[in-house]
Amino acid sequence: MRRRWNTRFTTARCSLKNPPTVEYGGAGYLTQQIYCLDGRVSDCASSNVRHLSDLTASAHCQVVNCHGDGDDSGGNPFTTHGQYEHDLLYQGNSGLMDIANSGAPWGTSAKRITVRDHVCSWFVADTKITDLTLDNVTVLARPTFDRAGTLSVNADGAQLRGCTAVTFSLTRRSSRSARPTTLTDCHFAPPAKSVLVHSAVDTPVHFTHCVLDGLDGNTFAGTSTVTLTACTLRGSGPEAAPLTVTCPELRLTDSVLHDTGLVLDAPAGTQRLGLDGSTRLDGDNAGHTFLTTGPHRPADAATHWHLGALRSTAPATTAHAVLTTGIHHWRALGAKLKGGRLRLEPAAFRGDSTLVHAHCTEDGVTREAVPEEGPRVRWTANLLL
């Protein structure tokens, strides 16, 4: 069913199953809309087709309560081709979905796409998609299609709420939006060593009330600030590799890190870590250290550590922090450390480094190494138990 240059149309209660072919464009479509406006596709179903709904170069359309299966045999039920589609709403549908993903000749662009209450086994929206809104999108891994359960998004004003997936990937291929990129009440369980925020992301990203499960050597990259507020980050177990952080600034407030740690490893420039608002660190990880720097961190680059009222509980063999060399600015004010070790080597506080460790409680902490107090080092009013 094809519409071209159509306005105010309706397609309802239609279905298509097992068309003769789905191998080339235009074949095996239930509905195809090209240059259409103000349309509605509702209560439709498809099985083993190329597309249930294809909106190309169209705008102000709705796709509601439509369901497609047979992704393995056909194609993605819900698609746009990237010819500047805009102001589209997908509500209460199910089936594989990608947006503006038909390749460079098509433009790879779209804006103001909203998807609500959607269930699928693969969701890709990582081309030049501006102001994408995803509400309650669930991506379920399927062994016959995408074992990774992928949700991939362009960080150009993307706003996700209540989304669930296995693999989550945030990249950036356009810079057109004035909206912040935010994720709220989302739950992801990414594969080991996968990148959560890619190096191309040069805009701030804010996670709020999100859960990242099964972490093992994953990475926060990018060239701007990544903020986590009231989030839970859980490693896959006490032998999981800690998180690698290469973005210039990572902030955690009121968050929990369990069976993981943070390795600051930006290959250049100043790097900052902020832990505040009763953030908790506990469990263990393969490196037996919660906070440290990585092998790619230059010895002449400044690393800032801002520790507020956090609580860190470590086994006897695990360190709250290990800093052995470089230029560091350590500020710990009101932190509570229990058990474990603290290793802040004097060699890590050379040059214009600074250390302020004040009003902290250290309960059963073994100070393996700390610099002596001096003009740029202050140990003030700490309680050692």
MARLUMFI-80917 format. One line per field, with one value per residue (C-alpha): residue number from 1; residue in three letters; x, y, z. Coordinates in pm, 1 decimal, padded with zeros to 6 digits, m for minus. Example, Ala and Ser with C-alpha at 12.3 -4.5 7.8 and 13.67 -1.06 7.14 Angstrom:
# MARLUMFI-80917
resi = [1;2]
resn = [ALA;SER]
east = [01230.0;01367.0]
north = [m00450.0;m00106.0]
up = [00780.0;00714.0]
END
This chain:
# MARLUMFI-80917
resi = [1;2;3;4;5;6;7;8;9;10;11;12;13;14;15;16;17;18;19;20;21;22;23;24;25;26;27;28;29;30;31;32;33;34;35;36;37;38;39;40;41;42;43;44;45;46;47;48;49;50;51;52;53;54;55;56;57;58;59;60;61;62;63;64;65;66;67;68;69;70;71;72;73;74;75;76;77;78;79;80;81;82;83;84;85;86;87;88;89;90;91;92;93;94;95;96;97;98;99;100;101;102;103;104;105;106;107;108;109;110;111;112;113;114;115;116;117;118;119;120;121;122;123;124;125;126;127;128;129;130;131;132;133;134;135;136;137;138;139;140;141;142;143;144;145;146;147;148;149;150;151;152;153;154;155;156;157;158;159;160;161;162;163;164;165;166;167;168;169;170;171;172;173;174;175;176;177;178;179;180;181;182;183;184;185;186;187;188;189;190;191;192;193;194;195;196;197;198;199;200;201;202;203;204;205;206;207;208;209;210;211;212;213;214;215;216;217;218;219;220;221;222;223;224;225;226;227;228;229;230;231;232;233;234;235;236;237;238;239;240;241;242;243;244;245;246;247;248;249;250;251;252;253;254;255;256;257;258;259;260;261;262;263;264;265;266;267;268;269;270;271;272;273;274;275;276;277;278;279;280;281;282;283;284;285;286;287;288;289;290;291;292;293;294;295;296;297;298;299;300;301;302;303;304;305;306;307;308;309;310;311;312;313;314;315;316;317;318;319;320;321;322;323;324;325;326;327;328;329;330;331;332;333;334;335;336;337;338;339;340;341;342;343;344;345;346;347;348;349;350;351;352;353;354;355;356;357;358;359;360;361;362;363;364;365;366;367;368;369;370;371;372;373;374;375;376;377;378;379;380;381;382;383;384;385]
resn = [MET;ARG;ARG;ARG;TRP;ASN;THR;ARG;PHE;THR;THR;ALA;ARG;CYS;SER;LEU;LYS;ASN;PRO;PRO;THR;VAL;GLU;TYR;GLY;GLY;ALA;GLY;TYR;LEU;THR;GLN;GLN;ILE;TYR;CYS;LEU;ASP;GLY;ARG;VAL;SER;ASP;CYS;ALA;SER;SER;ASN;VAL;ARG;HIS;LEU;SER;ASP;LEU;THR;ALA;SER;ALA;HIS;CYS;GLN;VAL;VAL;ASN;CYS;HIS;GLY;ASP;GLY;ASP;ASP;SER;GLY;GLY;ASN;PRO;PHE;THR;THR;HIS;GLY;GLN;TYR;GLU;HIS;ASP;LEU;LEU;TYR;GLN;GLY;ASN;SER;GLY;LEU;MET;ASP;ILE;ALA;ASN;SER;GLY;ALA;PRO;TRP;GLY;THR;SER;ALA;LYS;ARG;ILE;THR;VAL;ARG;ASP;HIS;VAL;CYS;SER;TRP;PHE;VAL;ALA;ASP;THR;LYS;ILE;THR;ASP;LEU;THR;LEU;ASP;ASN;VAL;THR;VAL;LEU;ALA;ARG;PRO;THR;PHE;ASP;ARG;ALA;GLY;THR;LEU;SER;VAL;ASN;ALA;ASP;GLY;ALA;GLN;LEU;ARG;GLY;CYS;THR;ALA;VAL;THR;PHE;SER;LEU;THR;ARG;ARG;SER;SER;ARG;SER;ALA;ARG;PRO;THR;THR;LEU;THR;ASP;CYS;HIS;PHE;ALA;PRO;PRO;ALA;LYS;SER;VAL;LEU;VAL;HIS;SER;ALA;VAL;ASP;THR;PRO;VAL;HIS;PHE;THR;HIS;CYS;VAL;LEU;ASP;GLY;LEU;ASP;GLY;ASN;THR;PHE;ALA;GLY;THR;SER;THR;VAL;THR;LEU;THR;ALA;CYS;THR;LEU;ARG;GLY;SER;GLY;PRO;GLU;ALA;ALA;PRO;LEU;THR;VAL;THR;CYS;PRO;GLU;LEU;ARG;LEU;THR;ASP;SER;VAL;LEU;HIS;ASP;THR;GLY;LEU;VAL;LEU;ASP;ALA;PRO;ALA;GLY;THR;GLN;ARG;LEU;GLY;LEU;ASP;GLY;SER;THR;ARG;LEU;ASP;GLY;ASP;ASN;ALA;GLY;HIS;THR;PHE;LEU;THR;THR;GLY;PRO;HIS;ARG;PRO;ALA;ASP;ALA;ALA;THR;HIS;TRP;HIS;LEU;GLY;ALA;LEU;ARG;SER;THR;ALA;PRO;ALA;THR;THR;ALA;HIS;ALA;VAL;LEU;THR;THR;GLY;ILE;HIS;HIS;TRP;ARG;ALA;LEU;GLY;ALA;LYS;LEU;LYS;GLY;GLY;ARG;LEU;ARG;LEU;GLU;PRO;ALA;ALA;PHE;ARG;GLY;ASP;SER;THR;LEU;VAL;HIS;ALA;HIS;CYS;THR;GLU;ASP;GLY;VAL;THR;ARG;GLU;ALA;VAL;PRO;GLU;GLU;GLY;PRO;ARG;VAL;ARG;TRP;THR;ALA;ASN;LEU;LEU;LEU]
east = [00000.0;00179.4;00091.5;00281.5;00219.7;m00078.6;m00234.4;m00465.9;m00482.9;m00577.2;m00472.5;m00642.4;m00692.4;m00480.7;m00240.2;00020.5;00184.3;00456.4;00476.0;00650.9;00969.6;01124.5;01465.0;01449.8;01302.8;00928.9;00869.7;00686.8;00564.3;00233.5;00235.4;00475.9;00431.5;00648.6;00616.1;00303.8;00159.0;m00085.4;m00145.9;m00233.3;m00154.4;m00330.8;m00421.8;m00220.4;m00016.2;00253.8;00454.5;00774.0;00740.4;01001.9;00829.0;00497.4;00523.7;00774.3;00760.1;00997.9;01028.3;00704.9;00595.6;00323.3;00218.1;00122.9;00171.2;m00040.7;m00100.3;00075.9;00267.1;00520.0;00697.8;00923.8;01218.1;01453.3;01279.4;01184.9;01307.6;01235.2;00860.0;00907.0;01144.9;01218.8;01479.5;01650.9;01501.8;01443.9;01135.8;01007.6;00735.3;00642.2;00477.2;00497.0;00270.4;00212.0;00378.3;00602.4;00867.8;01219.2;01275.9;01538.9;01524.1;01705.2;01927.4;01915.7;02257.0;02420.4;02244.4;01915.4;02036.1;02049.5;01856.9;01537.8;01411.0;01149.1;01067.1;00877.4;00845.4;00633.8;00552.6;00745.5;00880.4;01135.0;01452.7;01664.1;01634.0;01882.6;01858.9;02223.6;02243.5;02167.9;01852.9;01780.6;01552.6;01463.1;01225.8;01194.8;00946.5;00918.6;01102.9;01197.7;01461.2;01470.8;01766.6;01671.2;01908.5;01776.2;01832.5;02029.4;02170.0;02299.9;01953.2;02084.5;01956.5;02179.7;02106.2;02246.9;02336.0;02178.9;01900.3;01798.9;01580.8;01509.5;01272.6;01193.2;01385.1;01528.7;01786.5;02085.7;02338.8;02316.1;02532.5;02541.3;02725.8;02703.5;02672.1;02496.7;02496.5;02165.3;01971.7;01937.3;01800.3;02022.5;02080.5;01926.5;01841.8;01597.8;01474.5;01649.8;01798.0;02080.7;02295.4;02574.0;02818.4;03166.3;03410.9;03143.1;03147.5;02848.3;02928.1;03144.0;03435.4;03235.1;02998.9;03107.2;02796.3;02703.4;02511.8;02304.1;02186.9;01924.8;01780.6;01936.2;02071.3;02372.2;02402.7;02668.2;02948.0;03286.8;03550.4;03302.9;03389.7;03258.2;03429.6;03333.2;03483.1;03233.1;03085.7;02903.5;02682.0;02510.7;02252.7;02093.3;02220.4;02329.4;02632.8;02686.0;02972.5;02910.8;03085.4;03382.3;03621.8;03474.7;03706.9;03640.9;03497.2;03736.2;03669.3;03822.0;03576.0;03723.3;03476.2;03262.1;03025.0;02837.6;02584.6;02375.9;02485.1;02601.5;02899.0;02906.1;03170.7;03322.6;03560.4;03667.6;03991.1;04058.0;04249.5;04202.9;04502.0;04540.7;04428.9;04285.8;04049.7;03806.0;03607.8;03341.3;03181.6;02928.1;02588.8;02624.3;02757.6;02854.9;03136.0;03149.0;03215.4;03535.0;03670.6;03950.0;04186.3;04112.5;04095.5;03794.3;03969.3;04288.2;04440.6;04510.0;04815.9;04726.1;04703.2;04998.2;05230.2;05221.7;04840.8;04645.1;04386.9;04132.9;03959.6;03667.9;03531.0;03240.5;03024.3;03070.2;03087.7;03345.1;03359.9;03638.8;03771.8;04111.8;04291.5;04115.0;04211.2;03975.9;04226.5;04568.2;04765.8;05131.0;05259.7;05154.2;05001.7;04695.4;04459.9;04292.8;04010.7;03828.2;03588.2;03366.4;03423.3;03372.9;03618.6;03584.9;03829.4;04064.1;04371.2;04460.8;04767.9;04848.7;05216.5;05421.4;05530.0;05169.2;05175.6;05467.2;05488.2;05175.0;04974.0;04751.6;04593.6;04322.1;04192.7;03970.1;03690.3;03702.2;03644.3;03877.9;03757.5;04008.7;04178.7;04543.3;04732.9;04992.7;05136.2;05044.1;05242.1;05367.0;05186.3;05330.2;05233.9;05033.0;04926.0;04680.1;04549.6;04291.6;04057.6;04027.0;03898.7;04110.6;03949.0]
north = [00000.0;00312.3;00677.6;00965.8;01339.3;01251.2;01459.8;01364.2;00994.6;00698.1;00334.6;00113.3;m00256.7;m00384.0;m00678.2;m00844.1;m01182.5;m01363.5;m01156.2;m01321.5;m01119.8;m00871.9;m00843.0;m00498.3;m00155.7;m00130.5;m00504.4;m00660.9;m00337.9;m00315.0;00066.1;00304.0;00680.5;00919.7;01298.5;01258.8;01478.5;01442.5;01070.4;00792.4;00422.4;00226.4;m00125.2;m00294.1;m00615.1;m00776.6;m01096.5;m01163.2;m00843.1;m00586.4;m00293.1;m00254.4;00124.8;00317.5;00694.5;00858.4;01238.3;01261.2;01461.8;01502.0;01136.7;00881.2;00504.6;00358.3;00004.1;m00172.3;m00496.2;m00665.0;m00995.6;m01209.0;m00969.0;m01253.2;m01327.5;m00977.2;m00636.8;m00385.5;m00322.1;00047.7;00268.8;00609.0;00643.6;00961.1;01210.9;01470.5;01309.5;01508.3;01532.0;01165.1;00978.0;00601.3;00487.2;00138.8;m00063.1;m00367.9;m00477.5;m00393.9;m00024.2;00196.3;00561.8;00744.7;00444.3;00377.5;00520.4;00849.4;00887.3;00921.1;01199.3;01003.5;01285.6;01320.0;01533.7;01536.0;01166.4;01038.7;00668.5;00559.1;00218.5;00022.8;m00334.6;m00474.5;m00678.3;m00401.5;m00022.5;00189.4;00568.2;00669.7;00865.7;01240.9;01227.4;01544.9;01575.4;01206.8;01121.5;00762.9;00679.9;00325.0;00158.0;m00203.6;m00388.3;m00764.0;m00972.1;m01256.3;m01540.1;m01553.9;m01185.4;m00964.4;m01139.2;m00802.1;m00642.7;m00318.3;00034.2;00281.5;00656.1;00981.6;01229.1;01532.1;01634.2;01272.8;01224.4;00872.8;00788.2;00444.2;00256.6;m00094.1;m00271.6;m00499.7;m00308.8;00068.6;00284.3;00662.6;00828.9;01167.2;01234.2;01571.6;01894.5;02063.5;02054.2;02301.9;02026.0;01843.0;01471.2;01298.7;00946.1;00898.1;00578.9;00355.8;00008.7;m00136.5;m00449.2;m00397.4;m00664.3;m00667.1;m00408.2;m00227.5;00152.1;00325.6;00681.5;00695.6;00929.8;01127.3;01259.1;01621.0;01737.3;01681.3;01363.0;01325.8;00990.6;01016.3;00722.3;00476.6;00126.1;m00016.9;m00387.7;m00651.1;m00402.8;m00550.4;m00327.3;m00086.1;00270.1;00622.4;00819.7;01144.3;01492.0;01655.9;01596.6;01277.1;01316.4;01041.4;01136.6;00874.4;00594.4;00239.0;00087.9;m00280.4;m00497.3;m00851.7;m00977.1;m00909.3;m01010.2;m00769.2;m00513.9;m00156.8;00115.3;00309.1;00683.6;00888.9;01181.8;01502.3;01510.6;01250.1;01351.7;01113.1;01232.2;01012.0;00707.7;00353.8;00165.9;m00203.1;m00452.5;m00196.2;00099.2;00403.5;00420.9;00772.2;00723.3;01024.6;01028.5;01407.4;01718.0;01782.9;01520.6;01558.7;01318.1;01433.0;01199.6;01365.0;01351.9;01026.1;00831.1;00476.9;00251.1;m00109.5;m00468.3;m00538.7;m00557.8;m00720.9;m00430.3;m00430.4;m00049.4;00180.9;00495.9;00513.9;00630.2;00419.5;00352.6;00614.4;00902.6;01138.9;01202.2;01576.7;01608.8;01727.6;01494.3;01639.3;01426.8;01590.8;01360.5;01490.2;01308.9;00967.2;00631.8;00382.0;00033.5;m00194.0;m00541.3;m00547.9;m00621.5;m00349.7;00017.0;00310.8;00495.2;00430.5;00724.2;00648.2;00914.9;01223.6;01558.8;01527.7;01763.0;01561.9;01716.3;01488.3;01669.6;01470.9;01131.2;00810.7;00530.6;00191.4;m00098.9;m00144.0;00059.6;00415.6;00465.8;00822.0;00814.3;01133.2;01091.3;01152.1;01498.0;01668.0;02007.8;02215.1;01922.6;01985.0;01769.0;01862.4;01568.4;01715.5;01611.9;01254.9;00937.7;00644.7;00333.2;00049.0;00195.8;00108.9;00413.6;00246.2;00574.7;00941.2;01259.7;01459.6;01778.0;02093.0;02417.3;02228.4;01929.4;01951.5;01675.8;01846.5;01728.4;01369.2;01092.3;00776.0;00469.7]
up = [00000.0;m00120.1;m00070.3;m00227.1;m00176.8;00043.1;00324.2;00611.3;00536.0;00754.9;00734.9;00994.2;01072.8;00783.8;00780.0;00561.4;00605.3;00413.5;00092.7;m00204.8;m00160.2;00082.7;m00083.5;m00244.0;m00174.5;m00229.8;m00203.4;00087.6;00250.1;00432.0;00411.1;00242.9;00271.5;00069.6;00106.4;00320.9;00596.3;00885.0;00844.2;01087.3;01069.8;01344.2;01456.5;01182.6;01190.5;00980.2;00973.3;00778.9;00577.4;00482.5;00659.7;00835.8;00816.4;00609.3;00648.4;00400.2;00374.7;00573.0;00876.9;01140.6;01119.2;01384.4;01401.6;01682.3;01814.0;01527.2;01567.9;01343.9;01387.2;01173.6;01192.8;01098.7;00771.1;00668.2;00772.1;01040.6;01074.3;01159.9;00965.4;00821.3;00549.2;00664.1;00418.6;00691.2;00841.7;01140.0;01402.8;01397.9;01685.5;01740.8;02025.2;02168.5;01890.4;01881.4;01636.5;01530.1;01460.3;01304.0;01210.4;00929.4;00873.9;00499.2;00418.8;00321.3;m00018.3;00171.2;00401.6;00732.7;00902.4;01105.7;01392.0;01664.8;01655.5;01960.6;02045.8;02342.6;02491.8;02231.2;02253.6;02008.7;01972.8;01814.2;01814.1;01620.9;01607.8;01588.9;01264.1;01238.5;01451.4;01646.4;01950.4;01972.8;02260.1;02384.3;02661.4;02795.9;02510.0;02586.8;02384.4;02446.6;02329.3;02094.4;02004.6;01648.5;01574.8;01814.0;02116.8;02237.2;02268.9;02120.8;02183.9;02000.4;02010.6;01871.7;02148.5;01983.2;02218.2;02284.4;02592.6;02721.9;03005.2;03144.0;02874.2;02911.8;02697.8;02721.2;02513.2;02532.2;02308.4;02289.0;02001.9;01826.2;01453.9;01449.6;01650.0;01578.3;01904.4;02189.3;02419.0;02667.1;02624.5;02928.0;03045.1;03331.8;03502.4;03247.9;03300.8;03090.1;03123.4;02869.5;02750.6;02900.5;02762.4;02562.0;02535.7;02693.9;02585.8;02274.6;02208.5;01949.0;02218.3;02276.0;02462.1;02829.7;02911.5;03228.4;03372.8;03652.6;03851.1;03606.1;03669.8;03485.5;03560.0;03492.8;03424.6;03338.2;03182.2;03023.9;02921.9;02962.0;02685.3;02513.1;02531.1;02767.3;03111.6;03205.3;03513.1;03712.4;03974.1;04200.5;03975.8;04055.6;03880.8;03951.6;03833.2;03717.0;04031.9;04260.2;03979.2;03722.6;03567.3;03681.6;03460.0;03238.8;03225.1;02944.2;02938.8;03087.7;03375.5;03552.1;03830.1;04059.3;04316.1;04547.8;04347.5;04425.1;04280.8;04373.6;04254.6;04022.6;04033.7;03833.5;03637.0;03508.2;03185.2;02957.4;02718.1;02737.3;02923.1;03266.2;03403.7;03692.7;03908.7;04152.7;04409.4;04634.0;04801.3;04995.9;04699.2;04809.9;04694.2;04811.3;04704.8;04510.7;04155.8;03960.2;04023.9;04398.5;04382.4;04371.4;04244.6;04040.8;03712.1;03404.0;03187.5;02924.6;03171.2;03102.2;03395.5;03330.0;03307.1;03611.1;03762.7;04007.0;04270.1;04453.2;04722.9;04927.6;05180.2;05020.6;05197.1;05078.4;05229.9;05111.9;05199.1;05365.4;05036.0;04837.9;04818.9;04834.5;04616.2;04465.2;04321.6;04252.9;04014.2;03821.5;03914.6;04135.5;04314.7;04590.7;04790.4;05033.7;05266.5;05501.7;05337.8;05535.6;05455.7;05617.1;05593.3;05303.6;05212.3;05116.7;04899.9;04802.2;04709.9;04757.7;04392.7;04291.1;04449.2;04283.9;04115.0;04169.4;04307.3;04609.2;04876.7;05124.9;05330.8;05600.6;05839.5;05706.9;05906.6;05844.8;06024.3;06007.6;05701.2;05641.1;05520.9;05302.1;05179.0;05216.7;05151.7;05446.1;05539.6;05387.0;05209.2;04945.6;05159.2;05448.2;05673.6;05894.4;06173.0;06049.7;06275.7;06259.2;06418.1]
END
